[in-house]
Amino acid sequence: MLNKKKKAQEEMVGFALIIIIVAVILLFFINFYIRSGEKESVESYEADSFIQAFLHYTTECEDYLEYLSIQKLIFECNDDALCLNDDKEACDILNSTLKNIVDKTWKVGEDMPVKGYELKITANEEEIPFISFMGGNITGNYRGAVQLLPESIDVSFRAYY
């Protein structure tokens, strides 16, 4: 009879060990699933890539025989130039184009990973007129990047999370 009790105890200990091992594995998978879910913040390289991409975007402003990129349009805006194809000010086209790009690229909101954004273009440490955008909520946590252009022009972008 003693042998049967000992055998039953061994089986119960083995069963308990299997339950503990399965529970640990299940907790590991739940933790992995939760962490691999939605991204919580923006990385600095994403802000830098965003700046690099929009600087090469072609606008509707024409200068002689070509349509200007945003980077070239920034210089034209800094010089208070006009676009030759429709006599609009370069700053107006730059402003509307950048606003459109930022609004379509960075969806912000309380239920989104990105809570807000800020885009500034400065020349000689003074803001170029009309080139400063803010959207959403500005929080204490952000990732950002700065692109230095010739003629002391700085393009900075921050994404707040």
KOLTI-930391 format. One record per atom (N, C-alpha, C): atom name; residue in three letters; x, z, y. Coordinates in steps of 0.001 Angstrom, whole numbers, plus 524288, in hexadecimal, padded with zeros to 5 digits. Example, Ala and Ser with C-alpha at 12.3 -4.5 7.8 and 13.67 -1.06 7.14 Angstrom:
{rec "N", "ALA", {83386, 81E78, 7E9C6}}
{rec "CA", "ALA", {8300C, 81E78, 7EE6C}}
{rec "C", "ALA", {83390, 81E78, 7F31C}}
{rec "N", "SER", {83232, 81BA8, 7F736}}
{rec "CA", "SER", {83566, 81BE4, 7FBDC}}
{rec "C", "SER", {83264, 81EBE, 8001E}}
//
This chain:
{rec "N", "MET", {80333, 80000, 7FB64}}
{rec "CA", "MET", {80000, 80000, 80000}}
{rec "C", "MET", {80367, 80000, 804E7}}
{rec "N", "LEU", {807C9, 802A7, 804BE}}
{rec "CA", "LEU", {80B6E, 802D5, 80923}}
{rec "C", "LEU", {80D87, 7FD5B, 80A50}}
{rec "N", "ASN", {80E55, 7FA4E, 80645}}
{rec "CA", "ASN", {81058, 7F4FA, 806D8}}
{rec "C", "ASN", {80C6C, 7F17D, 809BC}}
{rec "N", "LYS", {8074B, 7F234, 808A7}}
{rec "CA", "LYS", {80348, 7EF1A, 80B48}}
{rec "C", "LYS", {802FF, 7F05A, 81117}}
{rec "N", "LYS", {80363, 7F566, 81287}}
{rec "CA", "LYS", {80342, 7F6FD, 81801}}
{rec "C", "LYS", {807E5, 7F4B9, 81AFE}}
{rec "N", "LYS", {80C66, 7F4E7, 81879}}
{rec "CA", "LYS", {81124, 7F2DE, 81B04}}
{rec "C", "LYS", {810AA, 7ED01, 81BDF}}
{rec "N", "LYS", {80E7F, 7EA46, 817FE}}
{rec "CA", "LYS", {80DD9, 7E4A7, 81873}}
{rec "C", "LYS", {809F1, 7E354, 81CCC}}
{rec "N", "ALA", {805BE, 7E64A, 81D45}}
{rec "CA", "ALA", {801D6, 7E561, 82157}}
{rec "C", "ALA", {80427, 7E662, 826C0}}
{rec "N", "GLN", {80758, 7EA5E, 82734}}
{rec "CA", "GLN", {809DB, 7EB82, 82C3B}}
{rec "C", "GLN", {80D94, 7E71B, 82DCB}}
{rec "N", "GLU", {81067, 7E509, 82A0A}}
{rec "CA", "GLU", {813F8, 7E0B9, 82B2B}}
{rec "C", "GLU", {810F9, 7DBE4, 82D02}}
{rec "N", "GLU", {80C84, 7DADB, 82A96}}
{rec "CA", "GLU", {8095C, 7D65D, 82C30}}
{rec "C", "GLU", {8072A, 7D720, 831AE}}
{rec "N", "MET", {80580, 7DBD6, 832FB}}
{rec "CA", "MET", {8036F, 7DCE5, 8383A}}
{rec "C", "MET", {807B0, 7DC68, 83C5A}}
{rec "N", "VAL", {80C67, 7DE46, 83B2F}}
{rec "CA", "VAL", {810C9, 7DDC4, 83ED8}}
{rec "C", "VAL", {8121D, 7D7FE, 83F9A}}
{rec "N", "GLY", {81221, 7D4FE, 83B84}}
{rec "CA", "GLY", {81333, 7CF64, 83BDE}}
{rec "C", "GLY", {80F17, 7CC98, 83F13}}
{rec "N", "PHE", {80A17, 7CE01, 83E30}}
{rec "CA", "PHE", {805D7, 7CBAD, 84131}}
{rec "C", "PHE", {80652, 7CD06, 846FD}}
{rec "N", "ALA", {807AA, 7D1E1, 84840}}
{rec "CA", "ALA", {8085C, 7D38A, 84DB4}}
{rec "C", "ALA", {80CD8, 7D090, 85040}}
{rec "N", "LEU", {81118, 7CFBB, 84D6C}}
{rec "CA", "LEU", {81589, 7CCBF, 84F8E}}
{rec "C", "LEU", {813F2, 7C719, 850AE}}
{rec "N", "ILE", {810E5, 7C4C5, 84D41}}
{rec "CA", "ILE", {80F18, 7BF6A, 84E28}}
{rec "C", "ILE", {80BA8, 7BF2F, 85306}}
{rec "N", "ILE", {80828, 7C2F4, 853B4}}
{rec "CA", "ILE", {804C2, 7C324, 85855}}
{rec "C", "ILE", {80811, 7C3AD, 85D44}}
{rec "N", "ILE", {80BFE, 7C702, 85D39}}
{rec "CA", "ILE", {80F5F, 7C7C6, 861D2}}
{rec "C", "ILE", {81256, 7C2C6, 86310}}
{rec "N", "ILE", {81470, 7C027, 85F30}}
{rec "CA", "ILE", {81768, 7BB51, 86014}}
{rec "C", "ILE", {813D3, 7B71E, 86256}}
{rec "N", "VAL", {80F27, 7B684, 8602D}}
{rec "CA", "VAL", {80B70, 7B2A1, 8622B}}
{rec "C", "VAL", {809E9, 7B3F0, 867D4}}
{rec "N", "ALA", {80924, 7B8F1, 86909}}
{rec "CA", "ALA", {807B2, 7BA81, 86E5B}}
{rec "C", "ALA", {80C0B, 7B93C, 87236}}
{rec "N", "VAL", {810F0, 7BA2F, 870BF}}
{rec "CA", "VAL", {81560, 7B903, 8742F}}
{rec "C", "VAL", {815C3, 7B31F, 8751A}}
{rec "N", "ILE", {81520, 7B009, 87107}}
{rec "CA", "ILE", {81558, 7AA5C, 87199}}
{rec "C", "ILE", {810DE, 7A87A, 87510}}
{rec "N", "LEU", {80C37, 7AAA7, 87450}}
{rec "CA", "LEU", {807BB, 7A937, 87785}}
{rec "C", "LEU", {8089E, 7AA9F, 87D42}}
{rec "N", "LEU", {80AD4, 7AF29, 87E5C}}
{rec "CA", "LEU", {80C10, 7B0B1, 883BF}}
{rec "C", "LEU", {8101A, 7AD03, 88625}}
{rec "N", "PHE", {813E9, 7AB75, 88311}}
{rec "CA", "PHE", {817DD, 7A7D1, 884F9}}
{rec "C", "PHE", {81560, 7A2A6, 8869A}}
{rec "N", "PHE", {811ED, 7A081, 88352}}
{rec "CA", "PHE", {80F62, 79B8C, 88494}}
{rec "C", "PHE", {80BBD, 79C0C, 88944}}
{rec "N", "ILE", {808F0, 7A054, 889C0}}
{rec "CA", "ILE", {80586, 7A123, 88E48}}
{rec "C", "ILE", {808C3, 7A16A, 89341}}
{rec "N", "ASN", {80D17, 7A442, 89321}}
{rec "CA", "ASN", {8108E, 7A4B1, 897AB}}
{rec "C", "ASN", {812C7, 79F51, 8991B}}
{rec "N", "PHE", {81473, 79C5F, 8954C}}
{rec "CA", "PHE", {81699, 7972C, 89645}}
{rec "C", "PHE", {8126E, 79391, 8989A}}
{rec "N", "TYR", {80DB2, 793D4, 8969C}}
{rec "CA", "TYR", {80971, 7908D, 8988A}}
{rec "C", "TYR", {8081A, 791DF, 89E32}}
{rec "N", "ILE", {807EA, 796D9, 89F77}}
{rec "CA", "ILE", {8069B, 7987D, 8A4CB}}
{rec "C", "ILE", {80ADE, 796D3, 8A89D}}
{rec "N", "ARG", {80FBC, 79778, 8A730}}
{rec "CA", "ARG", {81413, 79613, 8AAB0}}
{rec "C", "ARG", {814B0, 7903B, 8AB62}}
{rec "N", "SER", {8133F, 78D31, 8A787}}
{rec "CA", "SER", {813CE, 78784, 8A804}}
{rec "C", "SER", {80F10, 78511, 8AAA1}}
{rec "N", "GLY", {80B90, 7883B, 8AC8B}}
{rec "CA", "GLY", {806D7, 78657, 8AF1F}}
{rec "C", "GLY", {80819, 783E1, 8B458}}
{rec "N", "GLU", {804AD, 7848A, 8B809}}
{rec "CA", "GLU", {8053A, 78209, 8BD1F}}
{rec "C", "GLU", {809F8, 78414, 8C012}}
{rec "N", "LYS", {80C93, 78082, 8C2C9}}
{rec "CA", "LYS", {81138, 781CF, 8C5C9}}
{rec "C", "LYS", {80FB7, 7854A, 8CA5E}}
{rec "N", "GLU", {812D9, 7894A, 8CB52}}
{rec "CA", "GLU", {8117D, 78D04, 8CF5F}}
{rec "C", "GLU", {8140E, 78BE3, 8D498}}
{rec "N", "SER", {8184B, 7891C, 8D4B9}}
{rec "CA", "SER", {81ADA, 78836, 8D9B4}}
{rec "C", "SER", {81D74, 782DE, 8D9CD}}
{rec "N", "VAL", {81F0F, 78173, 8DE60}}
{rec "CA", "VAL", {821BC, 77C81, 8DF41}}
{rec "C", "VAL", {82798, 77D93, 8DF0F}}
{rec "N", "GLU", {82A7F, 77A14, 8DCD5}}
{rec "CA", "GLU", {8302B, 77A9A, 8DCB5}}
{rec "C", "GLU", {8327B, 777D1, 8E170}}
{rec "N", "SER", {83719, 7797B, 8E308}}
{rec "CA", "SER", {839A0, 77726, 8E798}}
{rec "C", "SER", {83AC0, 7715C, 8E6DA}}
{rec "N", "TYR", {83C01, 76FD8, 8E20F}}
{rec "CA", "TYR", {83D33, 76A54, 8E12E}}
{rec "C", "TYR", {8384F, 766F1, 8E1F4}}
{rec "N", "GLU", {833A9, 76930, 8E124}}
{rec "CA", "GLU", {82EE1, 76632, 8E208}}
{rec "C", "GLU", {82E13, 76527, 8E7DA}}
{rec "N", "ALA", {82F33, 76903, 8EB0B}}
{rec "CA", "ALA", {82ECC, 7684F, 8F0B7}}
{rec "C", "ALA", {832D5, 76456, 8F296}}
{rec "N", "ASP", {83798, 764A5, 8F082}}
{rec "CA", "ASP", {83BB3, 760F5, 8F1FA}}
{rec "C", "ASP", {83A41, 75B6A, 8F044}}
{rec "N", "SER", {8383C, 75ADF, 8EB8C}}
{rec "CA", "SER", {8369F, 755B3, 8E9A7}}
{rec "C", "SER", {83227, 75382, 8ECE6}}
{rec "N", "PHE", {82E99, 756E6, 8EE91}}
{rec "CA", "PHE", {82A3F, 7552A, 8F1D3}}
{rec "C", "PHE", {82C4B, 752ED, 8F6F6}}
{rec "N", "ILE", {82FF5, 755AA, 8F972}}
{rec "CA", "ILE", {83239, 753BD, 8FE5D}}
{rec "C", "ILE", {834E6, 74E7A, 8FD7C}}
{rec "N", "GLN", {83818, 74E33, 8F95D}}
{rec "CA", "GLN", {83AE9, 74952, 8F849}}
{rec "C", "GLN", {83723, 744D0, 8F75B}}
{rec "N", "ALA", {832DA, 745D8, 8F4A5}}
{rec "CA", "ALA", {82F14, 741AF, 8F377}}
{rec "C", "ALA", {82C3C, 73FD9, 8F859}}
{rec "N", "PHE", {82A40, 7437D, 8FB82}}
{rec "CA", "PHE", {82737, 741A3, 8FFF8}}
{rec "C", "PHE", {82A9A, 73F33, 90432}}
{rec "N", "LEU", {82FA9, 7407E, 90476}}
{rec "CA", "LEU", {8330C, 73DF7, 9084D}}
{rec "C", "LEU", {8339A, 7381E, 90736}}
{rec "N", "HIS", {832E1, 73683, 90253}}
{rec "CA", "HIS", {8336F, 730FD, 900E9}}
{rec "C", "HIS", {82E32, 72E26, 900B0}}
{rec "N", "TYR", {829F7, 730DB, 901CD}}
{rec "CA", "TYR", {824C3, 72E7C, 901D1}}
{rec "C", "TYR", {8245B, 72A89, 9064D}}
{rec "N", "THR", {82248, 725F1, 90528}}
{rec "CA", "THR", {821BE, 721CF, 90913}}
{rec "C", "THR", {81CA4, 7228D, 90C0A}}
{rec "N", "THR", {81CFA, 72279, 91130}}
{rec "CA", "THR", {8186A, 7234C, 9148A}}
{rec "C", "THR", {81633, 71E19, 9166A}}
{rec "N", "GLU", {8120F, 71E53, 91973}}
{rec "CA", "GLU", {80FB3, 71999, 91BA3}}
{rec "C", "GLU", {81218, 71811, 920DB}}
{rec "N", "CYS", {81610, 71AD5, 9228F}}
{rec "CA", "CYS", {818AB, 719A8, 92781}}
{rec "C", "CYS", {81CD2, 71574, 926A0}}
{rec "N", "GLU", {81C65, 71148, 9299B}}
{rec "CA", "GLU", {82008, 70CF0, 92902}}
{rec "C", "GLU", {823D1, 70CC8, 92D9A}}
{rec "N", "ASP", {828BB, 70BD3, 92C5C}}
{rec "CA", "ASP", {82CD0, 70B55, 9304E}}
{rec "C", "ASP", {82FA3, 70630, 92F46}}
{rec "N", "TYR", {82E99, 70250, 9325D}}
{rec "CA", "TYR", {830AD, 6FD06, 931C9}}
{rec "C", "TYR", {82EC3, 6FAA9, 92CAB}}
{rec "N", "LEU", {831EF, 6FA55, 928A9}}
{rec "CA", "LEU", {83059, 6F793, 923EF}}
{rec "C", "LEU", {82F2F, 6FB1E, 91F44}}
{rec "N", "GLU", {82F62, 7002D, 91FE6}}
{rec "CA", "GLU", {82E8E, 703A1, 91B6A}}
{rec "C", "GLU", {82AE9, 70820, 91CCA}}
{rec "N", "TYR", {82879, 70A2C, 918B4}}
{rec "CA", "TYR", {8256A, 70EF1, 91954}}
{rec "C", "TYR", {8291E, 7138C, 918AC}}
{rec "N", "LEU", {82876, 7176E, 91BEE}}
{rec "CA", "LEU", {82C23, 71BCD, 91C17}}
{rec "C", "LEU", {82ADB, 71FFC, 9180A}}
{rec "N", "SER", {82EF3, 72243, 915E4}}
{rec "CA", "SER", {82E3F, 726D8, 91289}}
{rec "C", "SER", {82D3B, 72B86, 91613}}
{rec "N", "ILE", {82B82, 72FC0, 913CB}}
{rec "CA", "ILE", {82A87, 73477, 916E8}}
{rec "C", "ILE", {82F95, 73655, 91972}}
{rec "N", "GLN", {833EA, 735F1, 916A3}}
{rec "CA", "GLN", {838E6, 737A0, 918EB}}
{rec "C", "GLN", {83A1F, 73485, 91DDB}}
{rec "N", "LYS", {83986, 72F5C, 91DAE}}
{rec "CA", "LYS", {83A89, 72C25, 92255}}
{rec "C", "LYS", {8367C, 72D2F, 9268E}}
{rec "N", "LEU", {831AE, 72E3C, 924E9}}
{rec "CA", "LEU", {82D86, 72F57, 928A8}}
{rec "C", "LEU", {82E77, 73482, 92B7B}}
{rec "N", "ILE", {830F8, 73839, 928E4}}
{rec "CA", "ILE", {8325D, 73D2C, 92B78}}
{rec "C", "ILE", {8360A, 73C21, 93005}}
{rec "N", "PHE", {839DE, 738BC, 92F35}}
{rec "CA", "PHE", {83D84, 73767, 9336B}}
{rec "C", "PHE", {83AB3, 7348A, 937DD}}
{rec "N", "GLU", {83716, 7310C, 93679}}
{rec "CA", "GLU", {8340E, 72E41, 93A74}}
{rec "C", "GLU", {830A4, 7320B, 93D8D}}
{rec "N", "CYS", {82E59, 735C2, 93AE4}}
{rec "CA", "CYS", {82B1E, 739B2, 93D85}}
{rec "C", "CYS", {82E73, 73D01, 9412A}}
{rec "N", "ASN", {8331C, 73E4E, 93F6E}}
{rec "CA", "ASN", {836B0, 74161, 942AD}}
{rec "C", "ASN", {83830, 73E68, 947A2}}
{rec "N", "ASP", {8382B, 7391F, 94753}}
{rec "CA", "ASP", {8396F, 735DC, 94BDA}}
{rec "C", "ASP", {83494, 73421, 94ED9}}
{rec "N", "ASP", {83000, 7362E, 94D81}}
{rec "CA", "ASP", {82B04, 734C8, 95000}}
{rec "C", "ASP", {829F5, 72EEB, 94FD7}}
{rec "N", "ALA", {82AFC, 72C85, 94B64}}
{rec "CA", "ALA", {82A49, 726DE, 94ACD}}
{rec "C", "ALA", {824AE, 7258D, 94931}}
{rec "N", "LEU", {82374, 72085, 949A0}}
{rec "CA", "LEU", {81E68, 71E72, 947F7}}
{rec "C", "LEU", {81F2A, 71B0C, 94324}}
{rec "N", "CYS", {81B1F, 71ABC, 93FEB}}
{rec "CA", "CYS", {81B33, 71722, 93B7B}}
{rec "C", "CYS", {819BD, 711C0, 93D84}}
{rec "N", "LEU", {81C8E, 70DD0, 93BD3}}
{rec "CA", "LEU", {81BC8, 70892, 93DFA}}
{rec "C", "LEU", {816D8, 705EA, 93BFE}}
{rec "N", "ASN", {8150F, 7073A, 93754}}
{rec "CA", "ASN", {81099, 70469, 93521}}
{rec "C", "ASN", {80B66, 705E1, 93793}}
{rec "N", "ASP", {80AC4, 70A95, 939A2}}
{rec "CA", "ASP", {805BC, 70BFB, 93BFB}}
{rec "C", "ASP", {8064C, 70F4E, 940EC}}
{rec "N", "ASP", {80AE3, 70F99, 94311}}
{rec "CA", "ASP", {80C01, 7127B, 947EB}}
{rec "C", "ASP", {80A3C, 71831, 947C8}}
{rec "N", "LYS", {80A2B, 71A87, 9431E}}
{rec "CA", "LYS", {8091D, 72021, 942B7}}
{rec "C", "LYS", {80E3B, 7230A, 9433B}}
{rec "N", "GLU", {80DD9, 727CF, 9450A}}
{rec "CA", "GLU", {81294, 72AF7, 9457A}}
{rec "C", "GLU", {81492, 72C62, 9400A}}
{rec "N", "ALA", {819B8, 72C57, 93F75}}
{rec "CA", "ALA", {81C1B, 72D96, 93A70}}
{rec "C", "ALA", {81AAA, 7331C, 938B5}}
{rec "N", "CYS", {81A4C, 736BD, 93C65}}
{rec "CA", "CYS", {818F9, 73C2A, 93B17}}
{rec "C", "CYS", {81370, 73C9E, 938F0}}
{rec "N", "ASP", {80FD1, 7397C, 93AF2}}
{rec "CA", "ASP", {80A74, 739AB, 938FA}}
{rec "C", "ASP", {80A28, 737D2, 93355}}
{rec "N", "ILE", {80CD1, 73392, 9322E}}
{rec "CA", "ILE", {80CCE, 7318E, 92CCF}}
{rec "C", "ILE", {80FB6, 7354A, 92930}}
{rec "N", "LEU", {81408, 73774, 92B0C}}
{rec "CA", "LEU", {816F1, 73B3C, 927E9}}
{rec "C", "LEU", {8138F, 73FFA, 926B7}}
{rec "N", "ASN", {810DE, 741E3, 92A9E}}
{rec "CA", "ASN", {80D8B, 74676, 92A00}}
{rec "C", "ASN", {8093A, 7457F, 925FA}}
{rec "N", "SER", {80673, 74132, 9268A}}
{rec "CA", "SER", {8021A, 7401F, 922FB}}
{rec "C", "SER", {80402, 73F04, 91D6C}}
{rec "N", "THR", {80859, 73C3B, 91CE3}}
{rec "CA", "THR", {80A71, 73B02, 917B6}}
{rec "C", "THR", {80C47, 73FF3, 914EF}}
{rec "N", "LEU", {80F31, 7433A, 917AA}}
{rec "CA", "LEU", {81114, 7480F, 91543}}
{rec "C", "LEU", {80C98, 74BB3, 913D2}}
{rec "N", "LYS", {808C5, 74C2E, 91734}}
{rec "CA", "LYS", {80449, 74F8E, 9161B}}
{rec "C", "LYS", {80178, 74DB8, 91131}}
{rec "N", "ASN", {800CE, 748A7, 910B4}}
{rec "CA", "ASN", {7FE41, 74669, 90C22}}
{rec "C", "ASN", {80160, 7477E, 90725}}
{rec "N", "ILE", {8067C, 746B5, 9075B}}
{rec "CA", "ILE", {809D7, 74799, 902C6}}
{rec "C", "ILE", {809C5, 74D51, 9012F}}
{rec "N", "VAL", {80A69, 750CC, 904E4}}
{rec "CA", "VAL", {80AA0, 7566E, 903AA}}
{rec "C", "VAL", {8056D, 75844, 90173}}
{rec "N", "ASP", {8011E, 756A6, 903CB}}
{rec "CA", "ASP", {7FBFA, 7585A, 901EA}}
{rec "C", "ASP", {7FACD, 7566D, 8FC6A}}
{rec "N", "LYS", {7FC84, 751BC, 8FB25}}
{rec "CA", "LYS", {7FB8C, 74FA0, 8F5EB}}
{rec "C", "LYS", {7FF48, 751D0, 8F1D6}}
{rec "N", "THR", {803FA, 75346, 8F371}}
{rec "CA", "THR", {807E4, 7551D, 8EFBA}}
{rec "C", "THR", {80762, 75AE6, 8EE8A}}
{rec "N", "TRP", {80679, 75E16, 8F26D}}
{rec "CA", "TRP", {80676, 763C4, 8F1CB}}
{rec "C", "TRP", {800EA, 765D8, 8F250}}
{rec "N", "LYS", {7FE49, 76659, 8EDED}}
{rec "CA", "LYS", {7F911, 768AB, 8EDC2}}
{rec "C", "LYS", {7F9BB, 76E93, 8EE29}}
{rec "N", "VAL", {7F746, 770EF, 8F20D}}
{rec "CA", "VAL", {7F7E4, 77685, 8F2F4}}
{rec "C", "VAL", {7F2A8, 77950, 8F264}}
{rec "N", "GLY", {7F2F8, 77E55, 8F110}}
{rec "CA", "GLY", {7EE52, 7818E, 8F0A8}}
{rec "C", "GLY", {7EF8D, 786A3, 8EDE6}}
{rec "N", "GLU", {7EBE7, 78A3F, 8EE1E}}
{rec "CA", "GLU", {7ECAA, 78F5C, 8EBB5}}
{rec "C", "GLU", {7ED2B, 78EF8, 8E5CB}}
{rec "N", "ASP", {7EA6F, 78B41, 8E36E}}
{rec "CA", "ASP", {7EA9B, 78AAF, 8DDC3}}
{rec "C", "ASP", {7EEB5, 786B7, 8DBF7}}
{rec "N", "MET", {7F1E3, 784D4, 8DF84}}
{rec "CA", "MET", {7F5F2, 780FF, 8DE4F}}
{rec "C", "MET", {7FB4D, 783B4, 8DE4F}}
{rec "N", "PRO", {7FF28, 7816E, 8DB98}}
{rec "CA", "PRO", {8046C, 783B9, 8DBBA}}
{rec "C", "PRO", {806D1, 783BA, 8E133}}
{rec "N", "VAL", {805A9, 77FB8, 8E447}}
{rec "CA", "VAL", {807AE, 77F5E, 8E99D}}
{rec "C", "VAL", {8037B, 78168, 8ED55}}
{rec "N", "LYS", {804CE, 78576, 8F03B}}
{rec "CA", "LYS", {80109, 787E6, 8F3CC}}
{rec "C", "LYS", {80121, 78567, 8F93A}}
{rec "N", "GLY", {80596, 78323, 8FAC2}}
{rec "CA", "GLY", {8060F, 780BA, 8FFDE}}
{rec "C", "GLY", {80B15, 77D9D, 90040}}
{rec "N", "TYR", {80BAD, 77ACF, 90498}}
{rec "CA", "TYR", {8106B, 777BD, 9057F}}
{rec "C", "TYR", {81187, 7777F, 90B4E}}
{rec "N", "GLU", {81661, 77611, 90C78}}
{rec "CA", "GLU", {8180B, 77568, 911E9}}
{rec "C", "GLU", {81C2D, 7711A, 91210}}
{rec "N", "LEU", {81B47, 76D2F, 9154C}}
{rec "CA", "LEU", {81EF3, 768E2, 91605}}
{rec "C", "LEU", {82063, 768A9, 91BC4}}
{rec "N", "LYS", {8257C, 768BF, 91CDF}}
{rec "CA", "LYS", {8274C, 76871, 92249}}
{rec "C", "LYS", {82BAD, 76475, 922B1}}
{rec "N", "ILE", {82B87, 76180, 926F0}}
{rec "CA", "ILE", {82FCB, 75DF2, 9282F}}
{rec "C", "ILE", {831B6, 75F7C, 92D94}}
{rec "N", "THR", {836AE, 760CF, 92DE2}}
{rec "CA", "THR", {838F1, 76285, 932D5}}
{rec "C", "THR", {83D7F, 75F05, 93450}}
{rec "N", "ALA", {83E3E, 75E61, 93966}}
{rec "CA", "ALA", {8429F, 75B61, 93B79}}
{rec "C", "ALA", {8457D, 75EDF, 93F5A}}
{rec "N", "ASN", {84A75, 75F87, 93E88}}
{rec "CA", "ASN", {84DA0, 762E9, 941DF}}
{rec "C", "ASN", {84B37, 76859, 9424A}}
{rec "N", "GLU", {84941, 76A45, 93DD2}}
{rec "CA", "GLU", {846D9, 76F6F, 93D59}}
{rec "C", "GLU", {841E2, 7700E, 94093}}
{rec "N", "GLU", {83F92, 76BC0, 9425B}}
{rec "CA", "GLU", {83A84, 76BDC, 944F9}}
{rec "C", "GLU", {836CC, 76883, 941C9}}
{rec "N", "GLU", {831FE, 76A49, 94133}}
{rec "CA", "GLU", {82E42, 7674A, 93E19}}
{rec "C", "GLU", {82CEE, 76229, 940CB}}
{rec "N", "ILE", {82D01, 75DE7, 93DC7}}
{rec "CA", "ILE", {82B1F, 758E2, 93FBC}}
{rec "C", "ILE", {82542, 7598C, 9407D}}
{rec "N", "PRO", {8230C, 7579D, 944B6}}
{rec "CA", "PRO", {81D62, 75838, 9458F}}
{rec "C", "PRO", {81A32, 75617, 940FF}}
{rec "N", "PHE", {81626, 758D2, 93F70}}
{rec "CA", "PHE", {8125A, 75750, 93B74}}
{rec "C", "PHE", {8145F, 75795, 935DE}}
{rec "N", "ILE", {8191A, 7593B, 934FC}}
{rec "CA", "ILE", {81B1F, 7592B, 92FA6}}
{rec "C", "ILE", {81BF5, 75EC4, 92DC7}}
{rec "N", "SER", {817CA, 76159, 92CC4}}
{rec "CA", "SER", {817DF, 76691, 92A88}}
{rec "C", "SER", {8129A, 76765, 927E9}}
{rec "N", "PHE", {812A4, 767D2, 922C8}}
{rec "CA", "PHE", {80DD1, 76877, 91FD1}}
{rec "C", "PHE", {80DE3, 76DA4, 91CF7}}
{rec "N", "MET", {80967, 7702A, 91CE9}}
{rec "CA", "MET", {808A4, 774DB, 919CA}}
{rec "C", "MET", {80359, 7744B, 91727}}
{rec "N", "GLY", {8031B, 775ED, 91259}}
{rec "CA", "GLY", {7FE24, 775C6, 90F94}}
{rec "C", "GLY", {7FDC4, 77A53, 90BD9}}
{rec "N", "GLY", {7F918, 77C25, 90AE1}}
{rec "CA", "GLY", {7F846, 78075, 90745}}
{rec "C", "GLY", {7FA10, 7859D, 90990}}
{rec "N", "ASN", {7FB59, 78945, 90621}}
{rec "CA", "ASN", {7FD12, 78E7C, 907BA}}
{rec "C", "ASN", {802FF, 78EDC, 90791}}
{rec "N", "ILE", {8053E, 790DD, 90BB4}}
{rec "CA", "ILE", {80ADD, 791BA, 90BF4}}
{rec "C", "ILE", {80BDB, 79738, 909D3}}
{rec "N", "THR", {80E74, 7978E, 90566}}
{rec "CA", "THR", {80F80, 79C98, 902DE}}
{rec "C", "THR", {8153E, 79DFC, 9038E}}
{rec "N", "GLY", {816C7, 7A25F, 90172}}
{rec "CA", "GLY", {81C36, 7A40A, 901D2}}
{rec "C", "GLY", {81FBD, 7A175, 8FDD0}}
{rec "N", "ASN", {81D79, 79EEA, 8F9E0}}
{rec "CA", "ASN", {8208A, 79C60, 8F5C0}}
{rec "C", "ASN", {82065, 7967D, 8F67B}}
{rec "N", "TYR", {824F5, 79427, 8F6A7}}
{rec "CA", "TYR", {82526, 78E79, 8F739}}
{rec "C", "TYR", {82A1C, 78C4B, 8F4DE}}
{rec "N", "ARG", {829EF, 78746, 8F3E1}}
{rec "CA", "ARG", {82E81, 7842B, 8F267}}
{rec "C", "ARG", {82EA3, 77FB2, 8F644}}
{rec "N", "GLY", {83341, 77E20, 8F7BF}}
{rec "CA", "GLY", {83390, 779F2, 8FB92}}
{rec "C", "GLY", {838A7, 77707, 8FB54}}
{rec "N", "ALA", {838FA, 77327, 8FEB7}}
{rec "CA", "ALA", {83DAB, 76FF0, 8FF0A}}
{rec "C", "ALA", {83E1C, 76DCA, 90493}}
{rec "N", "VAL", {842EA, 76C74, 90602}}
{rec "CA", "VAL", {843FF, 76A2F, 90B1F}}
{rec "C", "VAL", {84755, 76557, 90A4A}}
{rec "N", "GLN", {845E8, 76122, 90CFB}}
{rec "CA", "GLN", {848FE, 75C57, 90CE2}}
{rec "C", "GLN", {84B21, 75B6E, 91255}}
{rec "N", "LEU", {8503E, 75B10, 912C3}}
{rec "CA", "LEU", {852C7, 75A10, 917C5}}
{rec "C", "LEU", {85389, 7542F, 91862}}
{rec "N", "LEU", {851A2, 75228, 91CC1}}
{rec "CA", "LEU", {85222, 74C90, 91DE6}}
{rec "C", "LEU", {855D5, 74BDE, 92284}}
{rec "N", "PRO", {857D5, 74719, 9234E}}
{rec "CA", "PRO", {85B17, 7461F, 927ED}}
{rec "C", "PRO", {85810, 74748, 92CF1}}
{rec "N", "GLU", {85AD7, 7478E, 9312F}}
{rec "CA", "GLU", {858A9, 748B9, 93663}}
{rec "C", "GLU", {8564F, 74E35, 936A6}}
{rec "N", "SER", {85872, 751D0, 9339B}}
{rec "CA", "SER", {856CC, 75753, 93394}}
{rec "C", "SER", {850FB, 75806, 9327E}}
{rec "N", "ILE", {84EFB, 75504, 92ED0}}
{rec "CA", "ILE", {84980, 75584, 92D3F}}
{rec "C", "ILE", {8494F, 7585A, 92807}}
{rec "N", "ASP", {845F1, 75C5D, 927C4}}
{rec "CA", "ASP", {84535, 75F64, 92301}}
{rec "C", "ASP", {83F9A, 75EC6, 9211F}}
{rec "N", "VAL", {83F06, 75DC8, 91C15}}
{rec "CA", "VAL", {839E0, 75D86, 9199F}}
{rec "C", "VAL", {839A0, 7621D, 915DC}}
{rec "N", "SER", {835E9, 765A8, 916AF}}
{rec "CA", "SER", {8356F, 76A30, 9133A}}
{rec "C", "SER", {82FF2, 76A7D, 91100}}
{rec "N", "PHE", {82FB2, 76C15, 90C1A}}
{rec "CA", "PHE", {82ABA, 76CB2, 90975}}
{rec "C", "PHE", {82AD0, 771C9, 90662}}
{rec "N", "ARG", {82683, 774BB, 906B2}}
{rec "CA", "ARG", {825DB, 7798D, 903AE}}
{rec "C", "ARG", {82099, 7795B, 900EA}}
{rec "N", "ALA", {8209C, 77AD5, 8FC00}}
{rec "CA", "ALA", {81BCD, 77B7C, 8F909}}
{rec "C", "ALA", {81B2F, 7814B, 8F7DA}}
{rec "N", "TYR", {816E0, 78384, 8F96B}}
{rec "CA", "TYR", {815E4, 7891C, 8F8CB}}
{rec "C", "TYR", {812A4, 789FF, 8F3E4}}
{rec "N", "TYR", {8141B, 78DFF, 8F0ED}}
{rec "CA", "TYR", {81142, 78F37, 8EC19}}
{rec "C", "TYR", {80FF6, 794F4, 8EBDC}}
//
